[in-house]
Amino acid sequence: MIKQDRARRTHELLLDATAAEFVRFGYMGANLQRVAEEARMTKGALYAHFASKRLLAKALTAPFEHTWHELPAEAEQSDAPPVEKLRLLAVRLAERLQTDLRFRAGFHLASESARAHGRLPSVAQDLHGSVSSLTTQARQQGQLTGFQEPERLGNLLPALMFGVYYSTPDCRMDRFSELVCTAWWQALGGGQHVLAAREHCLPTPCHPA
């Protein structure tokens, strides 16, 4: 039992170290020696857990994709009005990306792989579908105006998620959810629900000159 617990802790530590490496350097730039050192193990011990970088990446992307699909489903199945579901969807995804390093690594890897193959990430396409469906429902119930088109909002939330992620330094990820949700609230016409915006909304460099 003690041996199993130690192996489990080592496995979890390894996944955390791998997630940090992929988020910082991407798949191609990730170095397994650095991962092993961060996890306080030898490279040989790392390979005893995962035989390749590809399998390490899969250990992060598979649970990410499952959760990414699960969160929109939970929002859609709630009893809230459609426009509130649209807000809830953005909040849950943005907060998860902000606070969960492994989830963020899966997001990063999925995006990177799609771009390398010249296509949109499947998670972006799925999010587009969820937003478009909820927007249609909100319009039918008079909660959104004709200007707020399903196709437009369906494109906007994925663009905000990916755009803010790639324009935000890692040291400023503590504001990721705020930046995404403030812009999303404004798109939904919900400015009254937004706390007064900070004077400077855009991400600032980690080390100003």
C-alpha positions, 0 to 999 in steps of 0.5 A, a space after each residue: 500500500 505504501 509503495 502504491 501511494 508513493 508511485 501514485 504521488 510520483 505519477 501526479 508530480 510527473 504530470 504536474 511537471 509535464 504540464 508546466 513544461 508543455 505550457 511554457 515550451 509547447 510540444 516541440 520545445 518540451 524537454 523530458 530531461 527538464 521534466 524529470 529534474 522538475 519531478 525530482 527523478 531520473 530520466 530513466 524513471 520518467 520513462 518507466 511511467 511514460 515511454 515517450 513524449 507523445 504518451 505524456 502529451 496524451 495523458 494531458 490532452 485526453 482528460 482535457 478534452 473530456 472536461 472541455 466537453 463536460 463543462 458546456 454540457 453542464 451549463 446547457 443542462 442547468 435550469 438557468 435562462 439561456 443567456 445566463 447559461 452563456 455567462 456560466 459557460 464562459 466562467 467555468 471554462 475561463 476559471 478552469 483554464 486559469 486555475 488548472 495547470 493540467 487543463 491549461 496544458 491540454 488546451 495548449 497542446 490541442 491548439 498547437 496540434 490543430 495549428 500545425 495541421 492547418 485547422 481549427 481545434 476541435 474544442 473550438 468548433 465544439 464551443 462554437 456549437 454550444 454557444 450558437 445553440 444557446 444564443 438561438 434559444 436566448 434570442 427566441 426568448 427575447 433575452 438577446 437582440 437581433 444584432 447578437 447573432 448565433 454565428 457571431 457569438 459562436 465565433 467570439 467566445 472561442 476567439 476570446 479564449 484562444 486570443 486572451 490565452 496567447 496574448 497573456 504572459 504566464 505570470 498574468 494568468 491570474 487575470 485570464 478569467 477576468 479579461 475573458 468574462 468582461 469582454 464576453 459580458 459586454 458582448 451579451 449586453 450585460 455591462 450592468 453585471 460587470 464590476 467597474 473595469 480596472 483602468 488597464 484591462 490588457 495584460 501587462 508584461 511580467 517584467 516592465 522595462 
